[in-house]
């Protein structure tokens, strides 16, 4: 059984959904960017995000994760993502979808 929250749960959920639909799991051109207050540092450590995904920038944490291929078709994609990642809305100072600049495809 996979974890109920954190990046592994997020990744597993969307990959399972894509496999069921016989699709590639990830949108190649977008990422979900979350800006998280440092007040929740200990909470973030429990979720075990990689150093590649989570960085401390300008006194806040920036978490960048891939988005599923059909994110634009999903009702309340951002809320579902927060639930899977184990992040509460009150931890956030900003949430946005941005263009991906990652060369790892």
HELIX and SHEET records of a PDB file:
HELIX    1   1 UNK A    7  UNK A   21  1                                  15    
HELIX    2   2 UNK A   38  UNK A   40  5                                   3    
HELIX    3   3 UNK A   41  UNK A   47  1                                   7    
HELIX    4   4 UNK A   71  UNK A   73  5                                   3    
HELIX    5   5 UNK A   77  UNK A   85  1                                   9    
HELIX    6   6 UNK A   89  UNK A   91  5                                   3    
SHEET    1   A 4 UNK A  54  UNK A  57  0                                        
SHEET    2   A 4 UNK A  60  UNK A  68 -1                                        
SHEET    3   A 4 UNK A  26  UNK A  37 -1                                        
SHEET    4   A 4 UNK A  92  UNK A  99 -1                                        
END                                                                             
